[in-house]
C-alpha cells in the first residue's frame, strides 16, 4: 500500500476515534451536546421515536443533579439518625390515617399483588411526603445528564432510554418535573422501572405516575415482580426484606421502610 494512502487511512481512523471519544461520558457540561448527538443514535436503535428524540435534543446539562449525586449524605447516617431526619414518626402517624381512609384501595392492592399496605405507604411517605413534593428537576435532563456523567453511566443508560420512551407514550413530557436523579411521580420511580412496571391502577386507560392510585399500584407491581412472596415477612432476615433492597440500594433506607411498614400495619 502506498505510504500516502496508509497515512490517510491512519488519519481517518484517528479522527473517528477522536470523534467517538468526544461523544463519550464526561464530568463537566463541555461534552454534553456532542454526547446527546451520539446517544440519539443509540436511543433510536433502542426504539425511541420522534417525540423522545426531540426531548433528548432539548435536554440541558443538569448541574444541580450532579451536585446532588456527589453529596448523598443521609444514606451514611445511622438508622436512628436517618429515621429522625426523614421524619419516620410523622410518616407512620400519617400512614396509619391514610391506610384507614383508603382501606378499600390498600386491600385491593394487597389482594392483587400480595404487598401489605404498610410497605407501600412507607415508601410513599419516605419518597415524597405522600405526594407533597415530587421534585422540581426536569426528568429528561436529569436522567440524561447522569447517563452522560462518567460515574454511573451504564446504570443510568436504560433509565434514560426509558424516560425517552415514556415521552413517546405521552406518560411524561420533556418538561415533566421529578427528583434530582430523574425519579418521577408519587413514589419516585426511575424511568426505566416506570416503563417496565407501571400499571393503570385507576382504570382510566393510561399510566400516570403523578396519579396516586397508579403510582401505588405500580409500586406494588414492582415489588411483586421483583419476587415479593405474599404472606411472608418483610423485616430484616425475612423472605421479603431482600425485595425492598430492589427498591433502594441503601441499607439504612431498607431497614427504615421495613420498620415503618410494620408500625403502619400495626
TAKARA-V402339 format. One line per field, one symbol per residue. phi: phi as a letter, one per 40 degrees, with the letter a starting at -180 (. if undefined). psi: psi as a letter, one per 20 degrees, with the letter a starting at -180 (. if undefined). Layout:
phi=???
psi=???
This chain:
phi=.ddccccccdcccccccccccccccabbcdbccccdcccdcccccchcbdcccccccccbccccccccccacccccccdccdccccgdcccccccccccccbdcccccccccbgccddcccccdcccbfggcabhbbddccccccccccccadcccdccccccccccdcgcbbcbdcacccgcbgcbgccdcccccbcbccbgcgabbcccdcccccccccdcccchdbdgccbcdgcdccccccccaccdccdccccccdccccg
psi=pqhhgghggggggggggggghhjarrjrigjghggggghhgggghijpaghghhhghiqqpnhhggghhilmhhiirrgggghghilghgggghggghghhlggghhhghhgijpqghgggggggggjlljhojqjppgggghhghhhpiglghgighhgggghhhghijhrrijpqbrhjjqqahjlpqhhhgghipqnhjkjjqooijpggggghhgggggghjjpopiqrjrpirhihhhhhhgpiphhgghgggghghhgi.
